């Protein structure tokens, strides 16, 4: 069965809007002025420029390409991609640590390394979702609640 072609949401910035942002930044206009001309929120423009090189290095084509890559699905789980992170996360439930404690400990141990941090919700999803094969499912029995099922909020 063939997947349908990918489409961007209506709320996403278009390439034309990104070109307008690029031109506005080149002429020295503020994010508020650019946002008003595009009928967008100033925070949208500020986030777009910050994540795509800043005011001096913003390029519309590159920003559009990177936005497309970030939006692609399915994404591989951080625990499945990083073996060291997986080992650290697997050790802690065996010692009766909760996913919240594990996530907090990782933030404390690796403050500048985003690849070594994972949210408690991601740990829960990995423990309880049989489709995610990064962590063995029997570790869910080591949690304090001992539940075999979990419904995320």
C-alpha atoms as a printed R data frame, in Angstrom:
    type eleno elety resid chain resno      x      y      z
1   ATOM     1    CA   UNK     A     1  0.000  0.000  0.000
2   ATOM     2    CA   UNK     A     2  1.469  3.304 -1.060
3   ATOM     3    CA   UNK     A     3  1.640  6.207  1.362
4   ATOM     4    CA   UNK     A     4 -0.130  9.398  0.358
5   ATOM     5    CA   UNK     A     5  2.165 12.259 -0.699
6   ATOM     6    CA   UNK     A     6  3.302 14.442  2.175
7   ATOM     7    CA   UNK     A     7  1.591 17.784  2.548
8   ATOM     8    CA   UNK     A     8  2.369 20.670  4.826
9   ATOM     9    CA   UNK     A     9 -0.170 22.019  7.230
10  ATOM    10    CA   UNK     A    10 -1.855 25.313  6.433
11  ATOM    11    CA   UNK     A    11 -0.433 26.857  9.605
12  ATOM    12    CA   UNK     A    12  3.171 26.282  8.484
13  ATOM    13    CA   UNK     A    13  5.143 29.061  6.857
14  ATOM    14    CA   UNK     A    14  5.322 28.812  3.083
15  ATOM    15    CA   UNK     A    15  8.408 29.371  0.966
16  ATOM    16    CA   UNK     A    16  6.948 32.728 -0.154
17  ATOM    17    CA   UNK     A    17  6.558 33.823  3.462
18  ATOM    18    CA   UNK     A    18 10.100 32.711  4.227
19  ATOM    19    CA   UNK     A    19 11.338 34.759  1.253
20  ATOM    20    CA   UNK     A    20  9.473 37.767  2.630
21  ATOM    21    CA   UNK     A    21 11.106 37.201  6.031
22  ATOM    22    CA   UNK     A    22 14.507 36.989  4.348
23  ATOM    23    CA   UNK     A    23 13.941 40.229  2.434
24  ATOM    24    CA   UNK     A    24 12.656 41.968  5.546
25  ATOM    25    CA   UNK     A    25 15.682 40.921  7.578
26  ATOM    26    CA   UNK     A    26 18.018 42.043  4.793
27  ATOM    27    CA   UNK     A    27 16.447 45.518  4.799
28  ATOM    28    CA   UNK     A    28 16.695 45.763  8.589
29  ATOM    29    CA   UNK     A    29 13.003 45.501  9.428
30  ATOM    30    CA   UNK     A    30 12.017 44.227 12.864
31  ATOM    31    CA   UNK     A    31 10.255 40.935 13.499
32  ATOM    32    CA   UNK     A    32  7.110 42.862 14.438
33  ATOM    33    CA   UNK     A    33  7.069 44.744 11.128
34  ATOM    34    CA   UNK     A    34  7.607 41.564  9.134
35  ATOM    35    CA   UNK     A    35  4.917 39.764 11.143
36  ATOM    36    CA   UNK     A    36  2.419 42.557 10.539
37  ATOM    37    CA   UNK     A    37  2.988 42.431  6.780
38  ATOM    38    CA   UNK     A    38  2.555 38.632  6.754
39  ATOM    39    CA   UNK     A    39 -0.363 38.664  9.208
40  ATOM    40    CA   UNK     A    40  1.547 36.337 11.519
41  ATOM    41    CA   UNK     A    41  2.528 36.503 15.147
42  ATOM    42    CA   UNK     A    42  5.839 38.257 15.899
43  ATOM    43    CA   UNK     A    43  6.906 35.224 17.935
44  ATOM    44    CA   UNK     A    44  6.496 33.035 14.832
45  ATOM    45    CA   UNK     A    45  8.922 35.237 12.920
46  ATOM    46    CA   UNK     A    46 11.361 35.415 15.845
47  ATOM    47    CA   UNK     A    47 11.355 31.630 16.309
48  ATOM    48    CA   UNK     A    48 11.779 31.056 12.572
49  ATOM    49    CA   UNK     A    49 14.791 33.347 12.344
50  ATOM    50    CA   UNK     A    50 16.368 31.983 15.529
51  ATOM    51    CA   UNK     A    51 16.122 28.331 14.475
52  ATOM    52    CA   UNK     A    52 17.407 29.042 10.963
53  ATOM    53    CA   UNK     A    53 20.622 30.974 11.472
54  ATOM    54    CA   UNK     A    54 19.591 34.256 13.099
55  ATOM    55    CA   UNK     A    55 19.102 37.686 11.572
56  ATOM    56    CA   UNK     A    56 22.443 37.757  9.752
57  ATOM    57    CA   UNK     A    57 22.534 34.213  8.328
58  ATOM    58    CA   UNK     A    58 18.836 33.544  7.560
59  ATOM    59    CA   UNK     A    59 18.246 32.091  4.078
60  ATOM    60    CA   UNK     A    60 14.710 31.243  2.987
61  ATOM    61    CA   UNK     A    61 15.508 28.174  0.871
62  ATOM    62    CA   UNK     A    62 17.665 26.569  3.564
63  ATOM    63    CA   UNK     A    63 15.102 27.407  6.252
64  ATOM    64    CA   UNK     A    64 12.343 25.813  4.179
65  ATOM    65    CA   UNK     A    65 14.407 22.681  3.553
66  ATOM    66    CA   UNK     A    66 15.290 22.314  7.242
67  ATOM    67    CA   UNK     A    67 11.667 22.863  8.295
68  ATOM    68    CA   UNK     A    68 10.589 20.126  5.899
69  ATOM    69    CA   UNK     A    69 13.190 17.732  7.325
70  ATOM    70    CA   UNK     A    70 12.177 18.490 10.929
71  ATOM    71    CA   UNK     A    71  8.519 17.808 10.138
72  ATOM    72    CA   UNK     A    72  9.065 14.404  8.501
73  ATOM    73    CA   UNK     A    73  7.490 11.375 10.142
74  ATOM    74    CA   UNK     A    74  8.059  8.834 11.545
75  ATOM    75    CA   UNK     A    75 10.908 10.016 13.722
76  ATOM    76    CA   UNK     A    76 13.262  7.564 15.363
77  ATOM    77    CA   UNK     A    77 13.139  7.604 19.142
78  ATOM    78    CA   UNK     A    78 16.106  9.111 20.955
79  ATOM    79    CA   UNK     A    79 16.413  5.951 23.049
80  ATOM    80    CA   UNK     A    80 16.593  3.795 19.919
81  ATOM    81    CA   UNK     A    81 19.284  5.968 18.307
82  ATOM    82    CA   UNK     A    82 21.586  6.460 21.291
83  ATOM    83    CA   UNK     A    83 22.914  3.201 22.821
84  ATOM    84    CA   UNK     A    84 24.624  4.916 25.788
85  ATOM    85    CA   UNK     A    85 21.416  6.735 26.713
86  ATOM    86    CA   UNK     A    86 19.475  3.481 26.416
87  ATOM    87    CA   UNK     A    87 21.903  1.704 28.782
88  ATOM    88    CA   UNK     A    88 21.606  4.492 31.364
89  ATOM    89    CA   UNK     A    89 17.805  4.505 31.154
90  ATOM    90    CA   UNK     A    90 17.595  0.708 31.453
91  ATOM    91    CA   UNK     A    91 19.817  0.612 34.570
92  ATOM    92    CA   UNK     A    92 17.694  2.981 36.620
93  ATOM    93    CA   UNK     A    93 14.284  1.205 36.674
94  ATOM    94    CA   UNK     A    94 16.102 -1.912 37.850
95  ATOM    95    CA   UNK     A    95 17.174  0.193 40.846
96  ATOM    96    CA   UNK     A    96 13.529  1.299 41.391
97  ATOM    97    CA   UNK     A    97 13.932  4.769 39.903
98  ATOM    98    CA   UNK     A    98 10.858  6.405 38.401
99  ATOM    99    CA   UNK     A    99 10.968  7.810 34.837
100 ATOM   100    CA   UNK     A   100 10.691 11.330 36.325
101 ATOM   101    CA   UNK     A   101 13.785 10.694 38.448
102 ATOM   102    CA   UNK     A   102 15.664  9.277 35.461
103 ATOM   103    CA   UNK     A   103 14.824 12.286 33.271
104 ATOM   104    CA   UNK     A   104 15.853 14.709 36.034
105 ATOM   105    CA   UNK     A   105 19.094 12.826 36.691
106 ATOM   106    CA   UNK     A   106 19.981 12.889 32.983
107 ATOM   107    CA   UNK     A   107 19.377 16.665 32.819
108 ATOM   108    CA   UNK     A   108 21.645 17.098 35.845
109 ATOM   109    CA   UNK     A   109 24.402 14.750 34.598
110 ATOM   110    CA   UNK     A   110 24.479 16.023 30.989
111 ATOM   111    CA   UNK     A   111 23.343 19.674 31.164
112 ATOM   112    CA   UNK     A   112 24.639 20.783 27.748
113 ATOM   113    CA   UNK     A   113 24.136 17.567 25.784
114 ATOM   114    CA   UNK     A   114 20.603 17.346 24.343
115 ATOM   115    CA   UNK     A   115 21.333 13.903 22.862
116 ATOM   116    CA   UNK     A   116 21.730 12.492 26.382
117 ATOM   117    CA   UNK     A   117 18.417 13.849 27.657
118 ATOM   118    CA   UNK     A   118 14.984 12.308 27.359
119 ATOM   119    CA   UNK     A   119 11.619 13.227 28.840
120 ATOM   120    CA   UNK     A   120  9.867 11.052 31.391
121 ATOM   121    CA   UNK     A   121  6.945 10.703 28.982
122 ATOM   122    CA   UNK     A   122  9.258  9.255 26.326
123 ATOM   123    CA   UNK     A   123 10.527  6.717 28.865
124 ATOM   124    CA   UNK     A   124  6.966  5.745 29.767
125 ATOM   125    CA   UNK     A   125  5.991  5.413 26.105
126 ATOM   126    CA   UNK     A   126  9.010  3.243 25.401
127 ATOM   127    CA   UNK     A   127  8.294  1.019 28.400
128 ATOM   128    CA   UNK     A   128  4.613  0.509 27.679
129 ATOM   129    CA   UNK     A   129  4.364  0.649 23.873
130 ATOM   130    CA   UNK     A   130  5.116 -2.721 22.267
131 ATOM   131    CA   UNK     A   131  5.879 -1.034 18.932
132 ATOM   132    CA   UNK     A   132  8.893  0.773 20.363
133 ATOM   133    CA   UNK     A   133 11.610 -1.763 20.757
134 ATOM   134    CA   UNK     A   134 14.288  0.377 22.390
135 ATOM   135    CA   UNK     A   135 13.734 -0.974 25.922
136 ATOM   136    CA   UNK     A   136 12.553 -4.376 27.056
137 ATOM   137    CA   UNK     A   137  8.947 -4.340 28.108
138 ATOM   138    CA   UNK     A   138  9.484 -6.426 31.253
139 ATOM   139    CA   UNK     A   139 11.182 -3.401 32.853
140 ATOM   140    CA   UNK     A   140  7.708 -1.894 33.334
141 ATOM   141    CA   UNK     A   141  7.218 -4.413 36.150
142 ATOM   142    CA   UNK     A   142 10.163 -2.834 37.969
143 ATOM   143    CA   UNK     A   143  8.313  0.484 38.262
144 ATOM   144    CA   UNK     A   144  6.789  1.237 41.639
145 ATOM   145    CA   UNK     A   145  3.225  0.912 40.392
146 ATOM   146    CA   UNK     A   146  3.884 -2.413 38.673
147 ATOM   147    CA   UNK     A   147  1.325 -1.561 35.954
148 ATOM   148    CA   UNK     A   148  1.443 -3.378 32.649
149 ATOM   149    CA   UNK     A   149 -0.602 -0.755 30.803
150 ATOM   150    CA   UNK     A   150 -0.443  3.020 30.792
151 ATOM   151    CA   UNK     A   151 -2.584  5.630 29.113
152 ATOM   152    CA   UNK     A   152 -0.607  8.813 28.394
153 ATOM   153    CA   UNK     A   153 -2.223 12.145 29.184
